[in-house]
Amino acid sequence: MITKIVSKNFEIPDSHLIDVALANGRYSSLKSVFEKEPQELIDIIKQSGLRGKGGGGAATGNKWQIVSDWDGVKYVVVNADESEPGTFKDRRILSLDPHLLIEGIIATCYAVSSNISYIYVRGEYEEFSDVLQGAIDEAYEKNFLGVGAKYRVDITIHRGAGAYICGEKSALLESLEGNRGHPRLKPHSPEPEFYFNEPTLVNNVETIASVPFIIENGADAYRAYGTEKSPGTLLFGISGNVNKPGVYEAEFGISMLEFIEKVGGGVKKGKKLKAVIPGGASTPILPYEMLKDARLDYENLSALGSALGTGGMIVLGEDASMVKALKNLLRFYHHESCGQCTPCREGTSWSDKILDRFVAKKATTEDLEILKSVSNSMNGKTICVFAPAASGVIDGFLKHFEAEFLECIV
């Protein structure tokens, strides 16, 4: 069930050091990279079906093409602002195989004709960003980066201040420019993101780290894993009431229940499984009854009314209180709203305070109706998807576990 592509070197001692990395295949894809024209690389990524692994699942090759087609100075920005509860996969790459990420950045920059890359790292990831900086320094010394490289790429780490909203790519770029991390309005037609008005590609850490395997082995080798519409693998995180929490790489399309049982070791203390939040805190919860045919790919989980997101499964056992679980999530959303949009700023605050009354078992029927109304007011009425995500979380809990909320009404 475990398939190692991105995680191949994770268990090798000192895999973050360049000599160990070189001995275990890192930077070997660059020979294939520089034998090809940039457009050939983009075409290979398109053919591979590689999708963004930061939560959205957008076609990576199409994003590369849009940036490639624009003129001027171009930037490649790597989104390492991994801040969603239940998601902790990218830090494994940063700390255990940072040279894989650097190798992927070089290939990506070459493909879209960029010479400058920024890695925007979550503020709390000081330990991991220090390891990454050490790897970047080594790559400069070995002439994989900088003026001595065959294709010049310069990489700079930028540490954020710990705002979850800066994981949204346009808010990330605002922060990178020195502004408050507020998401931007989205264009009506396809175009790249912009950093200081220059075309910019923003990709997640794991997305970029998947590039070397594809370039070196070909699109078909990557498509040999996963499903037709969700090809390849993902670093799945599993946490909560499980015996073996952690990060495990597997191909898309495997059974969720089988993954929880065989890889995660099942629910703690032999308890029954009650529900799963499939892809990080922003994906709607699914009760056990709906998981029989649940598979870990974008299309299947969407059909079930949730989303794959980042693949960060949060497992809840039979003793879990759905009221307290929702309160915990809404406290996070309330704290992390950037406040730019009124429905989000007020809605996350209001819903968080309403949940206090449910937790205290002092809620009223009116509170339940207001909670539903607030959720509706946040969905589709803001600049970014933060408020709709919070709305989806609320709706999921109330749809599947409303009985537990009714028990808290006086």
N, C-alpha and C positions, 0 to 999 in steps of 0.2 A: 504493500500500500504506500510505503514511503518511496518517493522518487526524488533523487538528488541531482539538481542542475545548478541552481543558484547556491544551494547549501553544500555543495560537494566538498568544499575544503573546511567547513565549519569545525570539524572535530580534529583537524590536524594541529598539533601543538605549534604555537607561534605563527599561525597562518596569517597574521596581520603584518608580519615582517616581509620585506620585499624579496629577500633571498629565498625564504621558504615559499613565498607566493610564486616566484619564478620557477622553482623546482616542481611546482604542482600546477603548471599550465597557465598561470596568469600572464597576460600580455601576449599570449601566443596568437590570439585572434587578429592582432594588429597587422600581421603579414597579409592576411586575407583582406583586411580593411583597405590597406594602401595599394593593393593590386586592382582595386575597383574604383570606378567613378562614383562620386557621391550619390547620383541618382540610382545607381545599381544597388547601393546599400538600402536606400529608402524602399526600393521595389522589393528587396528581400524581406524587409520588416513588414511590408504590406502583405506579402505572400504568406508570412508566418502566422498572421492573424494575432500578433502580440497586442494585448489590450492593457490599458493603464491599470496598474496594480495598487493605486492609491485610494481606490474606492469607486471611481466613476466607470471604469471599464471601457473607456473610449478607445477607438482604434489608433494605436500608436503611430503607424505608418502614415496615416492621414494627417496627423498633427505635424509630423516631420515635413511632409510635403508642403503644407501651408507655409511654414517658416522658410523652407528652402526656396519657395517661389518669390519671396520678398527680397528686395535689394537692400543694401546698406549694411551697417554693422549689426551683427546678430549675437544674441546671447543664449546660452543654455543654462537653465536654472534647475537644480535638483531639489525637489521638495522632500526634505528630511524633517519636517515639522510634525513628527508623529505624536499627536496629542489626544487621540480619541480613546476613551476608556475601552479596554479589551483589545487594543491594537498595540503590539510591541514586536513587530517582525523586522522593521527596517534597521533597528538598532543592532540586530544580529549581524547584518551585513556591514554596518559601520565599524563594529568592534572586532568581528571575526574574519572578515575578508574585504577590507576596504580597498584593496588593489583591484578587486573585481569591479567595484563601482568606478574607480578611476579609469580602468580599461574601457568600460562602457561609455564613460563620458567622452573619452578621446574619440571613439568610434562615432558617437552621436554628433559631436562637434564637427568632425570631418564630413559627415553626411549632410549636415545643414549649412555648411560653410561658416562655422563660427570658430572663433579663437579664444573666447572668454566664457568661463563657466563659474557660476556661484552655487555653492551648496548651502541652502538655508536650513540650519539645524535647530531643532527644538532647544529652548534655553536650558531646560533641565538636563540635557544630554551632554554635560561637560566632559564626563569621563569618556564617552564614546567619540565626541568631537576631538578630544586630545589624541586618541588613537588614530583617527582619520587624518588629523593634521600631520602626525608622524609619518603616515603612509604617503601623503602628498609630498612631504619634504624628501622622502626616499625616492619618489618618482622623479622629482626634479634632479636629484643627484645622479640618477641612472639615465637621464636624458629622455625619459618618456614624456615629460612635460617641459615647457619653457623653450628657450631659444635653441637649445641643442637637439630638440626632438625632430623627428622626420616631418611631423605636422605640428605646428606650434599650438599648444593649448595651455592656458593659464587658469588655475583653479583657486578660488578663494572661498574659505568658509565664513559664513555669516551666521552668528548665533542670535536667534530671536530672544524675545523677553518672556516667552512662555505663554503666549496667547493662542488658544485653540483655533480661533478664527483665521489665524495666519496660515493654517493648513489649506485654506481656500486660496487658489493660485493667484487671483487678482489682489487679495488682501496681502498675500505674501510679497508680491511685487511692490505694493504700496509701502510696506514695512521696509523692504530692501532699499527703496528710494529714500528712506528716512522719514516717511509720513506715518500717521496713525494707521494701523492695520484695518482699514475699512474696505470691504469688497467693492468692486467696480460694477457699473452697469454692463450687461452683456451686449455685444453687437448683434445685429439682426442677420448678418451674413458671415460666413466662415472667414475668420482672420486670426492671426496669431495674438498672443498676449504681447504687451509692450513694456519694456523696461527703459525708462527715460526716453520714451517715444521711439525706441528701436525694437524691431521684431524679436520676439523672445519665445523660446520653447521651454515649457515647464513640464517636467516629468518626475514621477515618483522614484525613490531610490531603487525599489525592486524592479521597476520597469527598466531602468537603465542597466541594472545588474543582469538582466536577462539577455541583453543585446549580444555580448561576446559569444555565448553558446550558439545563438542563431546565425551570426555572421560566419563563425568558424565551421559549423556543421550543416548549415542550410536550413531553409524554411521548412522543408519536409521533415527534418529531424525533430524540429520543435512541434510540428503538427502531429507527430506520432503519439504525442501525449494529449490528454484532455478530450474535449468534444469538438465537433465541427465548428460550432460558434464560439466556444470558449476553449481554444487550444492551449496546450502547454501546462505549466504548473503554477502553484502559488505557495508562498510560505503561510500556512494556516496557523493562526494562534488559537490556543484553547485555554480557557481559564474558568474560574468559578468553582462549582462543586464537583470537580473531577480529581481523580487520583494522580494523574500525570499531566499537570498543566505545562505548557511550553509552546515552542514553535516547531512545526514539522512541515516539511515540503511534500506535497502530494499533487497529483495531476487533477485538473478540473474534472468534475462529473462523478466523483466517488460518492458513496453513500454517507450522509451525515451521521446517521446512527452508528454505522460501522466504524467510522472515524472516531467518534466519541468513545465507543466501546473498546476497539482494538488499539488505537493510538493513545487516546486520552485515559485509558484504563477504567472507563466507566465512572459512574457517579460515586462519590465518597460514601464509605460505610455501607455499601450495598443498597443505598436508597434508590428509589425510583426516579426516573427522569421526569421533570414537570414541564420544562420549557427551555428553549434556546434562543438567545439573541444571536443571529447568524454571522453578522459581519461587522462587529463593533457597535458601540452604543447608539449610533444613529440609525440602525436598521430595526424595523418592527419585529417584535417578539413573535415567536411561533410556539404554540402549545405542542406537547408530545404527540397528541392525536394526529397532527398534521405532518409529522416527521417521518412517517413510514416510508414514503417515496421521495423524501427530500434528498437532493443531490447538490454537491458543492460546486455549482456553476451559476453564472449570471442568469440564464434563462429560466432554469428550474426554480430558483428561489424567488425570482420576480413573479412567476406564475402562481406561487404560493402566497403572494401578498407581502413579501419582504424583499431583501436584497442581499447579495453576496458581500457588498462593501469591500472591506479590507481583508475579509476572511477571518476576522477575530471573533471566534465563537465564545459566548459567555453562557455557561451551562448552569441551569438552576434546578436543584433537586426538589423532591417532594415537600420539604420543609420550608422552602423559600416563600416569603411573603411578597406577593405581587404588588401590594400597596407600598411597602417599604422599598422594593426594587425601583418602582416608578419614581418615588420620592427622591431616591439617590440620584437617578438620572436627571430629573428636573432641576435638582440643586446644581448639578454640573452645568446644564444649559443656561440656567439663570446667571450663574457666575461668569460664564464665558461669552454671553451675547455681547457683541461689540457696541450695541446701542444705537447703531446708525438708523435702523428702521423701527418705527413706533410699534407695529404689530409684534415684532420680535422682542424689543426692549421691554414692553409692558406685558406681553403675553407670557414670556418665560418667567417673569417675576410673579405675575398673578397666579399662574398654574402651580408654581413652587409653593406659594403661600397656601393655596387651597389644599395641596397635598398634606400640609402640616395638620390640617383638621382631620383628614382621613387617617393619618398615622395615629393621631390622638383618639380616634374613634368618636369624634365630636362633629362629624360632617352632617350636612343636611342634603335632602334631595335637590335643593336649589344649587348647592355646591357642585353636585355631579353634573347638572345641566350647564352650569357656568363653565366648568372644566371642558365640556364638549364644545361649547360655544367659543371659548378662547382658542381651543385647538383649531377650529375652523377658521378663525380670524388670522391665524398665523400661516396658514397653508396657501402658498402661491401669491402672497401679497407683499413680498420683500425682495430685496436686490439679490441675495444669495440663497442657498438651500439650507442654511442653518435653521431658520424657523420652520420651514416645511419638514425638516428632519425631526425636530422636536414634536411637531404636530403628529407625524407618523408614529413616533414612539408612544405618545399618549393614546392615539387611536388604537394601536395594536394591543396595548394592555386592556383598554376598556372593551374592545371587541371580544377578546378571548377570556378575560378574567373579571368581567364586570361584577360577578357575584361576590367576589372578595371586597370590592369597593362598596357594594350595597350593605355588606355586613358591618361596615364602619359608620353607617348612617344612624343617627339617634332618632 
